Amino acid sequence: MQDPSRSLTLCPLGAEDCPLCAEVRRLQEEFGHLQELVNTDPLTGLFNRRHLMNALDQEMERTRRTGLPTGLIMLDLDYFKRVNDTYGHPAGDEALKWTTGLWRDNLRRIDIPCRYGGEEFSIILPGTRLSVAVKVAKRLQIVLQNSPLLLLGQQVTLTASFGVDTFTSIEELSVRAFIKRTDHYLLEAKVKGRNQVCYQKPEPAKQTPEVTVDERAALSGMSAAPEKGATCKKRTSVRD
């Protein structure tokens, strides 16, 4: 099958050097570049918040169709203002670019890392259960704290706080509500001291109360046997 986009760049007269086709190709390339600028953060090269909202909406819709969960990680670099104040904003920008390189090296090709704003990032994990998403977040946490970077000749260790959540097909949730819920766990990680991963813990199984002898007998439709030490009154016969 012929590629329709390629047919637009072929000269209808069959000429090899067609100025009209050259202009169409130039416009196609310019459109692709503009589309990339609209969806990409210029500093880090990651996707921006605009792309996050669109991509997360698509993945949540995929979850509704297939039943496969969508994982989401919200993370924030700890005390990053200190980096800017101590080493300057250009060094802070280098730290952000260096950090995003770590994210790329430790994620799958289908995962979608985005810069949410400032030093906060979001990572969409398509088709990922909560337990796996938590493992990904913990891996990123360890990689970051074990990989100091060089700023103005000094080694600087960065850490981050992580909030993790998943969206399942049985939920009625909007994109913004899903982000807000995941961001709640990020806030929890900060409140608990930073440099940790927080997520919704499964509720403990409820213990079934012990069934008494009388209750068991009532369920079976029989009278309970007399307890040890209890006395029974002699039944009086009519003939006595």
Secondary structure, 3 states (H helix, E strand, C coil): CCCHHHHCCCCCCCCCCCHHHHHHHHHHHHHHHHHHHHHECCCCCCECHHHHHHHHHHHHHHHHHHCCCEEEEEEEECCHHHHHHHHCHHHHHHHHHHHHHHHHHCCCCCCEEEEEECCEEEEEECCCCHHHHHHHHHHHHHHHHCCCEEECCEEECCCEEEEEEEECCCCCCCHHHHHHHHHHHHHHHHHCCCCCEEECCCCCCCCCCCCCHHHHHHHHCCCCCCCCCCCCCCCCCCCC
